Structure formats: structure tokens, C-alpha cells
Amino acid sequence: MNKILGFIGNGNMGRAMMGGIIKAGLFKPENIIVSDINEKSLKEVKEEHGVKTTVDNKDVAKEADIIILSVKPNLYPLIISGIKDSVKEDVIIITIAAGKCIEDTEKQFGRDIKVVRVMPNTPALVGEGMSALCPSKSVTEEELKLIVDMFESFGEAEIVDEYLMDAVTSVSGSSPAYVYIFIEAMADAAVLDGLPRDKAYKMAAQAVLGSAKMVLETGIHPAQLKDNV
């Protein structure tokens, strides 16, 4: 693999993805370049993973064959305007921001560009992410396979049509927040009944983890699993 992978933004999600990709051997650390305005953050990721770092997004744009825009959605217009004249002709842009459709990204670059829109979720931080991917028409099957492999290095991935991305945001992108509320509520009830809080959290979280694995690994309908309990 001689391609260069670039990250613009070095937040928690970007670093989670980076760790999975390196661990899976998809890209060597020396073939990854990361940009961020936070020099302390860059120093940490360089020490942790051995990747190249820079404070200039254009350095990433000039070197990378694949660029992951790992920044907040409101920063996309500013970031893209700063790199659009520096990216390689055949670059692949991966967006992970909610609400940023492929057409919007293409318009901001001002040309037909390869885009893969992705909705990951925060469990990627522990290697259990769920990501949905939607490629633009110019992305080849070989290129898409590599990108699917990248996202499967820290969880699971599915290819979906773009019109389904709002549903994906609900069912997997945002839903971890609802699960945390559910775990918190169950644990609070157990604490009221006298269980120590640390044990209550562990028991509630493990019950959710085990239940999820039952759905994924048995193939039994959730309603049947519910009745079995």
C-alpha cells in the first residue's frame, strides 16, 4: 500500500479511526499525515502512532490520496475552501459530518470529485463502531472496498443509498446516547435498591452488551429473544 492517507482534524473520532487502520495494517504510520491547529494534540498523536503531522491543511491536501475530513460540520466550508486548489486530481474525500451530502461537498470543491459520505458513531473509540457508507458515482469498486476495510478496522460497516443517511443517523449515529441513558436509568434504579454504583453500572452495561451480541450472533428475532427472557 503506497497510497497516502490524510486526516484533517485530530479529534477523538479521527484518532480512533487512525488507530484501527494502523492496527489492521491498511496503512503504515509513515504513510499517514495529520493536520490540526492544536500542536499539543499533534505531538501526542505523533508519539502514539508515529504518523506525520502538520499545522497546515494544505500539506495534507498536496500529499494525500485519501483525505478524511474529521472536523465539525460547521468547519467544512472553511476547510474545503482552503484545500480545494491543492488536492490531487484523483483524490478521494471522506466526509463524516452529519447533514453534509455528497452534492454539497462536490459544489464546495467546485468540480466533480470522488466523495464517500460516512456516518460513523462514537463506539469506534473502543473498536465497536457502526459506520454507513455512501460513495459518489466516480468512486471505483476497488476504492470503495479499501474504504470499507478502513471503517471495518474499528467496527462494522454497511453501504447504503444516500437517501437513507438520515435513518442511519437515528438508528446508529445518535442512538448510543439513548443507550447510555438506558444504562444510567437501570443503574440508578439498582442503586436505589442498595447495589453499589460501580457494580450497578457494570451489570447494566454488560446486560446491554450481551443482549446486543444475542441479536447479532444468534439470528433470532428480537421479539423472540424478548419472549425467551
N, C-alpha and C positions, 0 to 999 in steps of 0.2 A: 504494500500500500504506500504509494509515493505521493498521494494527494495530501494537501494541507487543509486542516480543519481549523476554522477560526470561530472564536466566541467574542461577541461584542457585548460586554456586561459580565461581571464576575460575582453574581449574587448566589444565593443558596441553590437555586434550581440549576443554574449553569454549572456550578461545581459538582452537583450531584450527577448530572449528565456526563460531565468530563470524567469523573471517577469511574463510572460504569463503562464508558467507551474505552478508556485506557486498560481497565482490568480485563475486558473482553479481547484485547489485542487488536481492535479495529484500527486504531491509530497509535503510533508511538508518540511519547511525550514531545520529542523533538519536532514532530510534525503537527503540533498544535500550538496556535498562537492566540493569546487572550488580551483584550484591551479593556481598560476601565480607568476612570478618573481617580479612583482610590488606590494610591500607591501602596499603602499598607496591605490592602486586600490582594494586590498583585504579588507582593512579596510572599505572602502566605501561600498562595496557590502555586507559585514557582517552587517554594520549598517542599510543598506537599506532593506535587505531581511532576516537577521537573520540566514544565512547559515553558515556552517562550512568552514573554509579557511585554506590553507596551501601553503607554497612556494615550497613544494616537490611534484612533479608529481606522485611519487611512492605511496604517501599516498592515492591519488585518485585511482590509479590502484589497490591497495590492498582492498579498501573498496567498490568501486562502482560496481553495477551490470550492469549499462549502463553508458558508457563514451562518452561524446560529445567532439570531438577534435576541439575546437573553436580557432584555430590558423591559421596563414598564411600557404599556401600550401608548401612553401619552408622549413618550420619547421617540416613538418610531419616526414621525415626520422629520424631526431634527437629526436623528442618527442617519436616516436614509439620504437626506439632502447632503450630508457631509461625506458620504462614501460613494454615491451613485456614479460619479465620474471616475472613480478609482478601481472599481471592482473588475474582475476578469470578465471577458466576453461570455464565457460559458459557465459562470459561477452559479451555484445553487444556493438560494436564500431560504433558510428555515425560520419560520416565524412561530413563536409560542405564545403570542399575546391574544387574549380573548377579544373577539369582536373585530379582528383585523383580517378581512377577507383577502383572497388572492388578488382579486381585481384592484383593490386599494393599493396593495403592495406594488403591483406592476405599474400603476399610474404614478406612484411616488418615485419609482426608478425611471419613469419616462420611456420605457421600452419593453419589448417582450423579453421577460426574464424568467428563468426557472425558479419556481417557488414551491415549497412544501409547507403547507399550513398544518401546524400540530397543536393539539390540546393535551398537554401532559397534566399530571397532578402531583401534589406535594409528597405522597408516599415514595416518589422517586428518590427521596433523600435517604431511604432505608432499603433501596433496591427492589421496591414493590410498587413501582409506578404503573399507571394505566394511561397509555397515550393513544390518541386517534390521529391519523394522518390523512391528509388530502393533498395530492400533487397537482400542479398545473399541467396542462397538456404536453408541454415541451420536456417534461421530466421523463427520462427513459426508464424502462423496467429495471435495468441493471442499477441505475442510480437510485431508484426507489427502494430496491432490495437492500442496498447499503444503508440507506437512511432508516429503514425498518429495523435492520440489525442494530443500528446505533441505539434506537429507543428501546429495543428489547434487551439491551445490555443492562438496563436498570429497571426491568419490569416486563410488562406485556404491551403489545401494540396491535392496533387494528386499522385497516384502511377503510375510510368511509367517504361517501359523497359530501361535498362541502355544505349542501343544504341541511345536513344532519348535525352540523357542528354545534348548533345551539342546544340540541338534545344531548350531545356528548358533554357539553359544559355542565348540564344539570346532573346527568347520571354518574359522571366520573370526575369531571373537573372540579366542581364545587362540593360534591357530596361528602368528601372526607370531613368537612366541617360539621355536617349533620351527624355523622358517625361519632365524632368527638363529643358532641352534645349528648348523644345517646349514652355513650360510655360514662360521661360525667354524671348524668342523671342516675344511672344504675348504681354507680359507686356511691353517690350521695345517699341513696336510699339504704344501701348496705351499711354505711357509716351510722346512719340513724338507728339501725338495728344493732349497733355495737361493734361492727367489724372495723379493725384499724384501716385508716385511709389507704396506706400503701398496698395492703392486701386487697382492698376493695377495687382499686384501680387495676391491679394485675388480674384479678379474677374477671372483671368486666371486659377488659381488653382481650384477654385470652379467649373468652367465650365468643366474642365477635370474630376474632381471628379464626378460631376453629370452625365456627358456623360458615364463614366465607369459604374455607377450604372444603367443607362438605358440599357446598353448591358447585364449586369449580371441579372437584375431583370425582364426585360420585355420579354426576349427570342426572341426579334425581331432581324433580321439580321442587322449587322452594316451598310450594304449598304442601307437598307430600312430606318434606322434611319437617315442616311445622307440625303437621298432624302426628308425625312419629314422636316428637317430643311430648 
